[in-house]
Amino acid sequence: MANGLDDVVAADTVLSDVDGAGGHLTIRGHSLAELAGRWRYAQVVRLLFDGFFDDLPGDAELEKAIGKARVEVFDRVKPLLPQLAPLDIYSGMRAGMAVLPDGDGLADALRLIAAPAVLTPALLRLGRGETPVAPDEKTDHAGDMLRMLTGAASPALAKALDSYLVTVCDHGLNASTFATRVVASTQAGLTSAILAGLGALKGPLHGGAPGPVIEMLDAIESSGDATAWLRNEIAHGERIMGFGHRIYRVRDPRADALKAVVRQLGSRNEASSKEMGSRLAFAETVEQAALEVLRIAKPQRSIQTNVEFYTALLLEAVGFPKEAFSNVFAAGRVAGWIAHAREQQATGRLIRPQSRYVGPVPDLVA
């Protein structure tokens, strides 16, 4: 068995299916193309939660309940914010979420949905010497997250962020989702399970690449020669950020979904939109150069654009600094984590694989 558990089936799930060969992502019977840019995040939360909570309301009522949960979480964590602010933005969010009740009900789940959207803007504002902005329960989830960050949110930016949250809501049995299911299998509460997922997501091999994509684009722009810069990175054994995926052997469908959102932002008749359009055009040039350089340098592998490349552009466009990109990813993925935790809890089965000992053996005394 491979150390990375490649091709090992560790769970039966109704939640999502990743077709790495065909480049398709299915979420509860819907293709990503059906959901991204068309469904609101609250609708997708309901889709993922359906069957796992007895008291799940309809779409409109669930949106209101998530809004009330944001207010509740803000009131709960507000006294702790001065202690969380000195931490890095991701650790501060995780520490803030650790104080939430560790139950298994819908109210517990909605607090966990609300928490990244509340804590991330609050901690960013404190880091800038600004006062945190309280949630508005009547505003949609993505729009309120941006409002808490900047004091206002344009409908276009709110829609773009909402599309992002939908796009990253679930993605098979990745490292953070597996960690979540392992903890949930012990019958620990949802907060414990989600904290495990957050721990896994912090690692650079899973959730840490969107920020470095921005650094890469800036470095290439300064160099003036994308192809030469990329060749030099590969020659020195460096990874090209935003390219390659453990499962996909073709283009990541999430990359195309997010690229379409960024393109919409860049097409508006505003100064900021024109700047976004220019940034997108440059990124597309870099993308094509990277794909060609990777094709020549690694002909035995099919390395394609992944979700992180256009994640970086989208989150930069809506106003988040690169150090908060993993936080915003968690704000979307938390819905999938919760659904997986509930699905695993329902099996009543502890995840307990075996290991093969390959160390020294003691001498046997006759």
Secondary structure by P-SEA (a helix, b strand, c coil): ccccccccccccccccccccccccccccccccccccccccaaaaaaaaacccccccccaaaaaaaaaaaaaaaaaaacccccccccccaaaaaaaaaccccccccaaaaaaaaaccccaaaaaaaaaacbbbbbbcccccaaaaaaaaacccccaaaaaaaaaaaaaaccccccaaaaaaaaaaaacccaaaaaaaaaaaaacccccccaaaaaaaaaaaaaaccaaaaaaaaaaaccccccccccccccccaaaaaaaaaaaaaaacccaaaaaaaaaaaaaaaaaaaaaaaaaaacccccccccaaaaaaaaaaaacccccaaaaaaaaaaaaaaaaaaaaaaaacccbbbbbbbccccccccc
